[in-house]
């Protein structure tokens, strides 16, 4: 199925969760925030949240500094 991930079209397997997608992309969930269709999905829900066809995901990484 097709989704929009950070502005780029991506094809993923139907039923994929946010957590599974982050593992596939080798992204550390502790250092990022995930929005699906402009709504923040809390980290604790990544394992259960299944991505649907046509969803728009934005993943933002946290950067520390001072």
C-alpha positions in Angstrom: 0.0 0.0 0.0 1.1 3.6 -0.6 1.7 6.2 2.1 3.4 9.6 2.1 6.4 9.6 4.4 8.1 12.9 5.1 6.8 14.2 1.8 7.8 11.2 -0.3 5.7 8.4 -1.6 6.6 5.0 -0.1 5.1 1.6 -0.5 4.8 -0.5 2.6 3.2 -3.8 3.5 -0.5 -3.6 4.5 -0.9 -3.8 8.3 2.5 -2.3 9.1 2.7 -0.5 12.5 4.6 2.7 13.1 7.0 0.7 15.3 7.6 -1.8 12.5 8.2 1.0 10.0 10.7 2.7 12.2 12.7 -0.6 12.7 12.6 -1.1 8.9 14.0 2.4 8.4 16.6 2.0 11.2 15.2 5.0 13.1 15.5 5.2 16.9 12.0 5.9 18.3 13.5 7.4 21.4 14.8 10.4 19.4 11.8 11.3 17.2 8.2 12.2 17.1 5.7 10.7 14.7 2.6 12.5 13.2 0.0 10.6 11.2 -2.4 12.8 9.3 -1.3 15.8 11.3 -1.9 14.2 14.7 0.9 13.3 17.0 1.0 9.6 17.9 2.5 9.0 21.4 5.5 6.7 21.5 3.6 4.2 23.6 1.1 3.7 20.8 3.6 3.1 18.0 3.4 -0.7 18.5 -0.4 -0.8 18.1 -0.9 2.0 15.5 -1.4 0.4 12.1 -0.7 2.6 9.1 -3.5 2.8 6.6 -3.2 3.3 2.8 -3.0 7.0 2.0 -1.8 8.0 5.5 0.6 11.0 5.6 3.4 10.4 8.1 5.8 13.0 9.3 8.8 12.0 11.4 10.8 14.6 13.2 14.1 13.9 15.0 15.0 15.7 18.2 18.3 17.6 18.2 19.9 18.6 21.4 22.2 21.5 21.9 22.7 24.8 23.6 
